[in-house]
Amino acid sequence: MAWTFGDEIKVLTGYDAMGSDDSISGEDFYLHTNQWLMDGAKEVIHLLPPKLKEKCVTATGVGTDFKVDLDGLGEVLYVTRENADAGYLVPCRKILSMYGGLATDAYYATVTDPAYWIDGDNSGASTLYVKPTPTANQPAIVHHIAYPSISHSDTTIANFPDEAEYLVVLRASITAAEHLLAIEEDAEVYGPVIASLKVQYQ
């Protein structure tokens, strides 16, 4: 039987990675573990070679308003758009955002040569735009990295290369060890002071 990620972190560090008691922050120990695993996965993904990064890809459709909010989405690898009703998905060429206004002209972006660019919008979010404007019958799709949601009780990571999973556990274990060291240091520095105060005011 495979160990859970929480089991592995506990064995490597001694941190109660699956505990439901409150930590010094007031959060349960396992909630910290979950966050450290997800942070570790993001860091590992950014360091992966392209061949392994492809195993972390997912697809998000672009709405018929020709744009998609990139908040929460990982690195964009490529964009495709259907070239006709029930046609073929054609790769979109990336253009600089300063030329985005020119892409509205059919001369610069066509169904057989679509384009996309990344810019902000009035909401302040990073936004990806596709031209010609996608339709229900001619959709556009953003192929991007998906950051996984991971729990201390998991034994595998979905949409993630198996050969890199151990790196996520190691990264979370490093953070857990740093946490334990910080608590130990606080106890050494402030423990005698607190004990002295308790004696004085008893």
Sequence and secondary structure as in RCSB ss.txt:
>XXXX:A:sequence
MAWTFGDEIKVLTGYDAMGSDDSISGEDFYLHTNQWLMDGAKEVIHLLPPKLKEKCVTATGVGTDFKVDLDGLGE
VLYVTRENADAGYLVPCRKILSMYGGLATDAYYATVTDPAYWIDGDNSGASTLYVKPTPTANQPAIVHHIAYPSI
SHSDTTIANFPDEAEYLVVLRASITAAEHLLAIEEDAEVYGPVIASLKVQYQ
>XXXX:A:secstr
    HHHHHHHHH   TT  SB TTSSBHHHHHHHHHHHHHHHHHHHS HHHHGGGEEEEEE TTSEEE TT   
EEEEEEESSTT  EEE EE  GGGGGGGGSTTT BTTB EEEEEE TTS EEEEEES   SSS EEEEEE     
 TT SS TTS GGGHHHHHHHHHHHHHHHHHHHHHHHHHHHHHHHHHHHHT 
